[in-house]
């Protein structure tokens, strides 16, 4: 899920989701909704650029399901 990937990357970089939203002027709680709703490409690109990753990395579902 997109939000889970954002959280993972942000955690690895020592950045909180709140800080991402604040710095990018995204409404509080917006990113957490992205597991159930699709973000706009423009906002997703801003988040990816902020985290210095490719957008595709945020779109990949790395959870292993059995």
C-alpha distances in whole Angstrom, upper triangle without the diagonal:
4,6,5,6,9,10,11,13,14,15,17,19,20,19,17,15,18,20,17,18,21,22,21,22,19,19,19,16,14,11,10,10,8,5,8,10,10,12,15,15,18,16,13,16,18,15,15,18,19,17,19,16,15,13,12,11,8,7,8,6,8,8,12,13,16
4,5,5,6,9,10,11,12,14,15,17,18,16,15,13,16,17,14,15,18,19,17,19,16,17,16,14,12,9,9,9,6,6,9,9,9,9,12,12,14,12,9,12,14,11,11,15,15,13,16,13,13,10,10,9,6,6,8,8,10,11,15,16,20
4,5,5,6,9,10,10,12,14,15,16,14,12,9,12,14,12,12,16,17,16,17,14,14,13,11,10,6,6,7,5,5,9,10,10,10,13,14,16,13,10,14,14,11,12,15,15,13,16,14,15,12,13,12,8,9,11,10,12,12,16,17,21
4,5,5,6,9,10,10,12,14,15,14,13,11,14,16,14,15,18,19,18,20,17,18,16,13,13,9,8,10,9,7,11,13,13,13,17,17,19,16,13,16,17,13,13,17,16,14,16,15,15,14,14,11,9,10,10,9,9,9,13,15,18
4,5,5,6,8,10,11,12,14,13,13,11,15,16,14,15,18,19,18,20,17,19,18,15,14,11,11,13,10,10,13,14,14,13,16,16,17,15,12,14,15,11,11,14,14,11,13,11,12,11,10,8,5,8,8,8,8,9,13,16,19
4,5,5,6,8,10,11,12,10,10,8,12,12,10,11,15,15,14,16,14,16,15,13,12,8,9,12,10,10,14,14,13,12,15,14,15,13,10,12,12,8,8,12,11,8,11,10,11,10,11,9,6,9,10,11,12,13,17,19,23
4,6,5,6,9,10,10,9,8,7,10,11,10,12,15,15,15,17,15,16,14,13,13,9,9,12,11,11,15,16,16,15,18,18,19,16,13,15,15,11,12,15,13,10,14,13,15,14,15,12,10,12,13,13,13,13,17,19,23
4,5,5,6,9,10,10,10,10,14,14,13,15,18,18,18,20,19,20,18,16,16,13,13,15,14,13,17,18,18,17,20,20,21,18,15,17,17,13,12,15,14,11,13,12,14,14,14,11,9,12,12,12,10,11,15,18,21
4,5,5,6,9,9,10,10,14,13,11,14,17,16,16,19,18,20,18,17,17,13,14,17,15,15,19,19,18,17,19,18,19,16,14,14,14,11,10,12,11,7,10,9,11,12,13,9,8,12,12,13,12,14,17,20,24
4,5,5,6,5,6,7,10,10,8,12,14,13,14,17,16,17,16,15,15,12,13,16,15,16,19,20,19,17,19,19,19,16,14,15,14,10,10,12,10,7,10,10,13,14,15,12,11,14,15,16,15,17,20,23,26
4,5,5,6,7,9,12,11,11,14,16,16,17,19,18,20,18,17,17,14,14,18,17,17,21,22,22,20,23,22,22,19,17,18,17,14,14,16,13,10,13,13,16,17,18,15,13,17,17,17,15,16,19,22,26
4,6,8,10,12,15,14,14,17,19,18,19,22,21,23,21,20,20,17,17,21,19,19,23,24,23,22,24,23,23,21,18,19,18,15,14,15,14,10,12,12,15,16,17,14,13,17,16,17,15,16,19,22,26
4,6,9,11,14,12,12,15,16,15,16,19,19,21,20,20,20,17,18,21,20,21,24,25,24,22,23,22,22,19,18,17,16,13,13,13,11,8,10,11,15,16,18,14,14,18,18,19,18,20,23,26,29
4,7,10,12,10,11,15,15,14,16,19,19,21,19,19,20,17,18,21,21,21,25,25,25,23,25,24,24,21,19,20,18,15,15,16,13,10,13,14,18,19,21,18,17,20,21,21,20,21,24,27,30
4,7,8,7,7,11,11,11,13,15,15,17,15,15,16,14,15,18,18,19,22,23,22,20,22,22,21,18,16,17,15,12,13,14,10,9,12,14,17,17,20,17,15,19,20,21,20,21,25,27,31
4,5,5,7,9,10,11,12,14,13,14,12,12,14,11,12,16,16,17,20,21,21,19,21,21,21,17,16,18,16,12,14,15,12,11,15,16,19,18,20,18,16,19,20,20,20,21,24,27,30
4,5,5,6,9,10,11,12,11,11,9,9,10,8,9,12,12,14,17,17,17,15,17,18,18,14,13,15,13,10,13,14,11,11,15,15,17,16,19,17,14,17,18,18,19,20,23,25,29
4,5,5,6,9,10,10,9,10,7,8,10,9,10,13,14,16,19,19,19,17,19,20,19,15,15,17,15,12,15,16,13,13,17,18,20,19,22,20,17,20,22,22,23,23,27,29,32
4,5,5,6,8,10,10,11,10,11,12,11,13,16,17,19,21,21,21,18,19,20,18,15,15,16,13,11,14,14,11,11,15,17,19,19,22,20,17,20,22,23,24,25,28,30,34
4,5,5,6,8,8,10,10,11,11,9,12,14,14,16,19,18,18,15,16,16,15,11,12,13,10,7,10,11,8,9,12,14,16,15,18,17,14,17,20,21,21,23,26,29,32
4,6,5,6,5,6,6,8,8,8,10,12,13,16,18,17,16,13,15,16,14,10,12,13,10,9,12,13,10,12,15,16,18,17,20,19,16,18,21,22,23,24,28,30,33
4,6,5,6,8,7,10,11,11,14,16,17,19,21,20,20,17,18,19,17,13,15,16,12,11,15,15,12,14,17,19,21,20,23,22,19,22,24,25,26,27,31,33,37
4,6,8,10,11,13,13,13,16,18,18,21,23,22,21,17,18,18,15,13,14,14,11,10,13,12,9,12,14,17,19,18,22,21,18,21,24,25,26,28,32,34,37
4,5,9,11,13,11,11,15,16,16,19,21,19,18,14,14,14,12,9,11,11,8,8,11,11,8,11,14,15,17,16,19,19,17,19,22,24,25,27,31,33,36
4,6,9,12,10,12,15,16,16,20,21,19,18,15,15,16,13,10,13,14,10,11,14,14,12,15,17,19,20,19,22,22,19,21,25,26,28,29,33,34,38
4,6,8,7,8,11,12,13,16,17,15,15,12,12,14,12,8,11,13,10,10,14,14,12,15,17,18,19,17,20,20,17,19,22,23,25,26,30,31,35
4,6,6,8,11,11,13,16,16,15,15,13,14,16,15,11,14,16,14,13,17,18,16,18,21,21,22,20,23,23,19,21,24,24,26,27,30,32,35
4,6,8,9,10,12,15,16,15,16,14,16,18,17,14,15,18,15,14,17,19,16,17,21,22,23,21,23,23,19,21,24,24,25,25,29,30,34
4,6,5,7,9,12,13,12,14,13,15,18,17,14,14,18,16,14,17,19,17,18,21,21,22,20,22,21,17,19,21,21,22,22,26,27,30
4,6,5,7,10,11,10,11,9,11,14,14,10,11,14,13,12,15,17,16,16,20,19,20,17,19,19,15,16,19,19,21,22,25,26,30
4,5,5,8,10,10,10,8,11,13,13,10,9,13,12,9,12,15,13,13,17,16,17,14,16,16,12,13,16,16,18,18,22,23,27
4,5,7,9,9,11,11,14,16,17,13,13,16,16,13,15,18,17,16,19,19,19,17,18,17,13,14,16,16,17,17,20,21,25
4,6,6,6,8,9,12,15,16,13,13,16,16,14,16,19,19,18,21,20,20,17,18,18,14,14,17,16,18,18,21,22,25
4,5,5,6,6,10,12,14,11,10,14,14,12,14,17,17,16,19,17,17,14,15,15,11,11,13,13,16,16,19,20,23
4,6,8,9,13,15,17,15,13,16,17,15,16,19,19,18,21,19,18,15,15,15,11,11,12,11,13,13,16,16,20
4,7,10,13,15,18,16,14,18,19,17,19,22,22,21,24,22,21,18,18,18,14,13,15,14,16,16,18,18,21
4,6,10,12,15,13,12,16,17,16,17,20,21,20,23,21,20,16,17,18,14,13,15,15,18,18,21,21,24
4,7,9,12,11,9,13,15,14,15,18,19,19,20,18,17,13,14,15,12,10,13,14,17,18,21,21,25
4,6,8,7,6,10,11,11,12,15,16,16,18,16,15,12,13,15,11,11,14,15,18,20,23,24,27
4,5,5,6,9,10,11,12,14,16,17,18,17,15,12,14,16,13,12,16,18,21,23,26,27,30
4,6,5,6,9,10,10,12,14,15,16,14,12,9,11,14,12,11,15,17,20,22,25,27,30
4,6,5,6,9,10,11,12,14,15,15,13,10,13,15,13,14,17,20,23,25,28,30,33
4,5,5,6,9,10,11,12,14,14,13,10,14,15,12,13,17,19,21,23,27,28,32
4,5,5,6,9,10,11,12,11,10,7,10,11,8,9,13,15,18,20,23,25,29
4,5,5,6,8,10,10,9,8,6,10,11,10,11,14,17,19,22,25,27,31
4,5,5,6,9,10,10,10,9,13,13,12,14,17,19,21,24,27,29,33
4,5,5,6,8,9,10,8,12,11,9,12,15,17,18,20,24,26,30
4,5,5,6,5,6,5,9,8,7,10,13,15,16,19,23,25,29
4,5,5,6,7,8,12,11,11,14,16,19,20,23,26,29,32
4,5,8,10,11,14,13,12,15,17,20,20,23,26,29,33
4,6,9,10,12,11,10,13,15,17,17,20,23,26,30
4,7,9,12,10,11,14,16,18,18,21,24,28,31
4,6,8,7,8,11,12,15,15,18,21,24,28
4,5,5,7,9,10,14,15,18,21,24,27
4,5,5,6,9,12,14,17,20,23,26
4,5,5,6,10,12,15,18,20,23
4,5,5,9,9,13,16,18,22
4,6,8,10,12,16,18,22
4,6,9,12,15,17,20
4,6,9,12,14,17
4,6,8,10,14
4,6,9,13
4,6,10
4,7
4
